[in-house]
């Protein structure tokens, strides 16, 4: 897996979050892992993960 993809994936960790935020964050983390595993190691995969990260962050903030 390309280092850029690995770098973005670490931002999908959710174990450190309170339970109510884990419920929101976990599906995004699972999808990010699937995208990283099933997509080619290229720039577009990194872009897709970054956009998914933006969506995850917004969803978590909505719960706060």
KOLLUM-316441 format. One line per field, with one value per atom (N, C-alpha, C, O, CB): residue number from 1; residue in one letter; atom name; x, y, z. Coordinates in nm, 2 decimals. Last residue first. Glycine has a CB too. Layout:
<atoms>
nr	[NUM ...]
rest	[a ...]
atom	[CA ...]
x	[X ...]
y	[Y ...]
z	[Z ...]
</atoms>
This chain:
<atoms>
nr	[64 64 64 64 64 63 63 63 63 63 62 62 62 62 62 61 61 61 61 61 60 60 60 60 60 59 59 59 59 59 58 58 58 58 58 57 57 57 57 57 56 56 56 56 56 55 55 55 55 55 54 54 54 54 54 53 53 53 53 53 52 52 52 52 52 51 51 51 51 51 50 50 50 50 50 49 49 49 49 49 48 48 48 48 48 47 47 47 47 47 46 46 46 46 46 45 45 45 45 45 44 44 44 44 44 43 43 43 43 43 42 42 42 42 42 41 41 41 41 41 40 40 40 40 40 39 39 39 39 39 38 38 38 38 38 37 37 37 37 37 36 36 36 36 36 35 35 35 35 35 34 34 34 34 34 33 33 33 33 33 32 32 32 32 32 31 31 31 31 31 30 30 30 30 30 29 29 29 29 29 28 28 28 28 28 27 27 27 27 27 26 26 26 26 26 25 25 25 25 25 24 24 24 24 24 23 23 23 23 23 22 22 22 22 22 21 21 21 21 21 20 20 20 20 20 19 19 19 19 19 18 18 18 18 18 17 17 17 17 17 16 16 16 16 16 15 15 15 15 15 14 14 14 14 14 13 13 13 13 13 12 12 12 12 12 11 11 11 11 11 10 10 10 10 10 9 9 9 9 9 8 8 8 8 8 7 7 7 7 7 6 6 6 6 6 5 5 5 5 5 4 4 4 4 4 3 3 3 3 3 2 2 2 2 2 1 1 1 1 1]
rest	[x x x x x x x x x x x x x x x x x x x x x x x x x x x x x x x x x x x x x x x x x x x x x x x x x x x x x x x x x x x x x x x x x x x x x x x x x x x x x x x x x x x x x x x x x x x x x x x x x x x x x x x x x x x x x x x x x x x x x x x x x x x x x x x x x x x x x x x x x x x x x x x x x x x x x x x x x x x x x x x x x x x x x x x x x x x x x x x x x x x x x x x x x x x x x x x x x x x x x x x x x x x x x x x x x x x x x x x x x x x x x x x x x x x x x x x x x x x x x x x x x x x x x x x x x x x x x x x x x x x x x x x x x x x x x x x x x x x x x x x x x x x x x x x x x x x x x x x x x x x x x x x x x x x x x x x x x x x x x x x x]
atom	[N CA C O CB N CA C O CB N CA C O CB N CA C O CB N CA C O CB N CA C O CB N CA C O CB N CA C O CB N CA C O CB N CA C O CB N CA C O CB N CA C O CB N CA C O CB N CA C O CB N CA C O CB N CA C O CB N CA C O CB N CA C O CB N CA C O CB N CA C O CB N CA C O CB N CA C O CB N CA C O CB N CA C O CB N CA C O CB N CA C O CB N CA C O CB N CA C O CB N CA C O CB N CA C O CB N CA C O CB N CA C O CB N CA C O CB N CA C O CB N CA C O CB N CA C O CB N CA C O CB N CA C O CB N CA C O CB N CA C O CB N CA C O CB N CA C O CB N CA C O CB N CA C O CB N CA C O CB N CA C O CB N CA C O CB N CA C O CB N CA C O CB N CA C O CB N CA C O CB N CA C O CB N CA C O CB N CA C O CB N CA C O CB N CA C O CB N CA C O CB N CA C O CB N CA C O CB N CA C O CB N CA C O CB N CA C O CB N CA C O CB N CA C O CB]
x	[-2.14 -2.09 -2.18 -2.15 -1.96 -2.25 -2.29 -2.25 -2.31 -2.24 -2.11 -2.26 -2.31 -2.41 -2.32 -1.85 -1.88 -2.03 -2.07 -1.82 -1.89 -1.86 -1.89 -1.95 -1.71 -1.95 -2.05 -2.02 -2.11 -2.05 -1.71 -1.83 -1.94 -2.01 -1.88 -1.53 -1.51 -1.64 -1.67 -1.39 -1.64 -1.63 -1.62 -1.69 -1.52 -1.58 -1.72 -1.73 -1.82 -1.77 -1.30 -1.38 -1.52 -1.58 -1.37 -1.26 -1.22 -1.29 -1.33 -1.06 -1.34 -1.42 -1.38 -1.47 -1.38 -1.14 -1.28 -1.37 -1.45 -1.33 -0.92 -0.92 -1.07 -1.11 -0.83 -0.99 -0.98 -0.99 -1.05 -0.86 -0.98 -1.10 -1.10 -1.20 -1.13 -0.71 -0.81 -0.94 -1.01 -0.82 -0.60 -0.57 -0.67 -0.71 -0.42 -0.69 -0.73 -0.71 -0.79 -0.66 -0.56 -0.71 -0.76 -0.86 -0.77 -0.29 -0.33 -0.48 -0.53 -0.28 -0.28 -0.26 -0.31 -0.37 -0.32 -0.31 -0.22 -0.19 -0.08 -0.09 -0.65 -0.51 -0.43 -0.49 -0.49 -0.87 -0.84 -0.69 -0.61 -0.88 -0.91 -0.97 -0.93 -0.95 -1.12 -0.80 -0.77 -0.81 -0.74 -0.83 -0.92 -0.77 -0.73 -0.63 -0.71 -1.19 -1.14 -0.99 -0.94 -1.17 -1.18 -1.22 -1.17 -1.12 -1.38 -1.11 -1.02 -1.06 -0.97 -1.04 -1.32 -1.19 -1.10 -1.02 -1.13 -1.53 -1.53 -1.39 -1.35 -1.64 -1.44 -1.46 -1.46 -1.39 -1.58 -1.46 -1.33 -1.33 -1.23 -1.29 -1.73 -1.64 -1.50 -1.44 -1.62 -1.83 -1.86 -1.77 -1.74 -2.00 -1.71 -1.67 -1.71 -1.62 -1.74 -1.83 -1.70 -1.67 -1.60 -1.59 -2.06 -2.07 -1.94 -1.95 -2.08 -1.98 -2.09 -2.10 -2.13 -2.22 -1.79 -1.74 -1.85 -1.82 -1.70 -1.95 -1.87 -1.82 -1.81 -1.76 -2.04 -2.14 -2.07 -2.14 -2.21 -1.80 -1.89 -1.98 -2.00 -1.97 -1.52 -1.63 -1.73 -1.73 -1.70 -1.22 -1.34 -1.44 -1.44 -1.40 -1.03 -1.00 -1.12 -1.12 -0.88 -1.11 -1.11 -1.10 -1.14 -1.00 -1.09 -1.20 -1.20 -1.29 -1.33 -0.90 -0.91 -1.02 -1.04 -0.77 -0.86 -0.99 -1.00 -1.10 -1.02 -0.61 -0.70 -0.84 -0.93 -0.70 -0.47 -0.46 -0.55 -0.58 -0.31 -0.52 -0.59 -0.58 -0.68 -0.55 -0.32 -0.46 -0.54 -0.63 -0.53 -0.10 -0.10 -0.24 -0.28 -0.02 -0.16 -0.14 -0.15 -0.21 -0.01 -0.15 -0.27 -0.27 -0.36 -0.30 0.12 0.02 -0.11 -0.18 0.01 0.25 0.26 0.16 0.11 0.40 0.05 0.13 0.14 0.04 0.07 0.09 0.00 0.09 0.19 -0.10]
y	[1.65 1.72 1.84 1.91 1.78 1.56 1.50 1.57 1.56 1.35 1.70 1.72 1.66 1.71 1.65 1.60 1.73 1.76 1.83 1.84 1.36 1.36 1.49 1.50 1.32 1.46 1.38 1.37 1.38 1.24 1.59 1.67 1.59 1.65 1.70 1.37 1.48 1.56 1.60 1.57 1.23 1.17 1.28 1.28 1.07 1.40 1.37 1.31 1.34 1.27 1.41 1.53 1.50 1.57 1.62 1.14 1.19 1.32 1.34 1.21 1.13 1.06 1.10 1.10 0.90 1.29 1.34 1.26 1.32 1.33 1.12 1.25 1.31 1.37 1.35 0.90 0.89 1.02 1.03 0.81 1.02 0.96 0.95 0.98 0.83 1.09 1.19 1.14 1.21 1.25 0.83 0.92 1.03 1.07 0.98 0.74 0.67 0.76 0.77 0.54 0.92 0.93 0.85 0.90 0.87 0.83 0.96 0.97 1.04 1.07 0.48 0.60 0.72 0.71 0.58 0.17 0.27 0.39 0.39 0.20 0.09 0.09 0.20 0.29 0.12 -0.05 0.05 0.04 0.00 0.19 -0.22 -0.26 -0.16 -0.20 -0.26 -0.10 -0.24 -0.27 -0.35 -0.34 0.15 0.14 0.00 -0.01 0.17 0.09 0.16 0.14 0.12 0.31 -0.05 -0.12 -0.05 -0.11 -0.13 0.16 0.04 -0.04 -0.08 -0.05 0.33 0.38 0.26 0.25 0.47 0.18 0.21 0.25 0.21 0.32 0.18 0.05 0.07 0.00 -0.02 0.46 0.38 0.25 0.22 0.36 0.50 0.57 0.50 0.48 0.72 0.34 0.31 0.38 0.32 0.35 0.49 0.35 0.32 0.26 0.26 0.74 0.73 0.59 0.58 0.77 0.69 0.77 0.75 0.74 0.92 0.54 0.49 0.57 0.51 0.51 0.71 0.59 0.53 0.49 0.48 0.90 0.94 0.82 0.82 1.03 0.75 0.82 0.87 0.88 0.93 0.67 0.57 0.64 0.59 0.50 0.88 0.84 0.75 0.77 0.96 0.75 0.84 0.79 0.67 0.86 0.57 0.67 0.76 0.84 0.75 0.42 0.36 0.46 0.43 0.25 0.52 0.57 0.51 0.55 0.53 0.62 0.55 0.61 0.73 0.56 0.77 0.70 0.62 0.55 0.61 0.85 0.95 0.89 0.96 1.07 0.65 0.66 0.76 0.75 0.69 0.68 0.58 0.60 0.57 0.44 0.86 0.91 0.81 0.85 0.93 0.69 0.82 0.86 0.90 0.93 0.50 0.46 0.58 0.57 0.39 0.67 0.60 0.56 0.58 0.48 0.73 0.84 0.78 0.85 0.91 0.48 0.55 0.66 0.69 0.61 0.22 0.34 0.42 0.42 0.43 -0.12 0.00 0.12 0.13 0.00]
z	[1.79 1.91 1.95 2.05 1.88 1.56 1.68 1.81 1.91 1.69 1.37 1.38 1.51 1.56 1.26 1.39 1.44 1.46 1.55 1.35 1.25 1.39 1.45 1.56 1.41 0.99 1.06 1.21 1.29 1.00 0.93 0.94 1.02 1.10 0.80 0.93 1.03 1.04 1.16 0.98 0.71 0.85 0.95 1.05 0.86 0.50 0.54 0.68 0.75 0.43 0.51 0.53 0.57 0.66 0.40 0.45 0.58 0.61 0.72 0.58 0.19 0.28 0.43 0.51 0.27 0.08 0.08 0.17 0.24 -0.07 0.12 0.19 0.19 0.29 0.11 -0.04 0.11 0.18 0.29 0.14 -0.29 -0.25 -0.09 -0.03 -0.31 -0.30 -0.30 -0.25 -0.17 -0.45 -0.30 -0.19 -0.18 -0.08 -0.20 -0.54 -0.42 -0.30 -0.21 -0.41 -0.71 -0.70 -0.58 -0.52 -0.83 -0.70 -0.64 -0.63 -0.53 -0.73 -0.63 -0.71 -0.64 -0.53 -0.85 -0.60 -0.53 -0.62 -0.69 -0.48 -0.67 -0.70 -0.62 -0.57 -0.85 -0.41 -0.52 -0.55 -0.47 -0.48 -0.20 -0.33 -0.44 -0.56 -0.32 0.03 -0.01 -0.15 -0.22 0.09 0.04 0.04 -0.01 -0.09 0.17 0.07 -0.05 -0.07 -0.18 -0.03 0.31 0.19 0.07 -0.03 0.18 0.48 0.47 0.34 0.27 0.60 0.45 0.41 0.39 0.30 0.52 0.57 0.42 0.37 0.27 0.40 0.83 0.76 0.61 0.54 0.81 0.89 0.90 0.82 0.76 1.04 0.86 0.77 0.77 0.67 0.81 1.07 0.93 0.83 0.73 0.90 1.30 1.27 1.12 1.05 1.36 1.36 1.29 1.24 1.13 1.39 1.50 1.38 1.30 1.18 1.41 1.72 1.64 1.50 1.40 1.71 1.83 1.77 1.67 1.56 1.87 1.96 1.84 1.76 1.64 1.87 2.18 2.09 1.96 1.85 2.16 2.30 2.24 2.14 2.03 2.34 2.24 2.32 2.24 2.12 2.38 2.07 2.08 2.18 2.21 1.94 2.02 2.12 2.15 2.24 2.08 1.80 1.93 2.05 2.16 1.94 1.55 1.62 1.77 1.85 1.56 1.26 1.39 1.47 1.47 1.46 1.03 1.05 1.18 1.20 0.93 1.01 1.06 1.07 1.12 0.97 0.89 1.03 1.09 1.21 1.07 0.61 0.69 0.84 0.91 0.65 0.53 0.54 0.63 0.71 0.40 0.53 0.61 0.63 0.74 0.54 0.34 0.48 0.57 0.68 0.50 0.11 0.15 0.30 0.37 0.06 0.11 0.12 0.16 0.24 -0.01 0.08 0.20 0.22 0.33 0.21 -0.08 -0.09 0.04 0.11 -0.20 0.00 0.00 0.00 0.07 0.12]
</atoms>
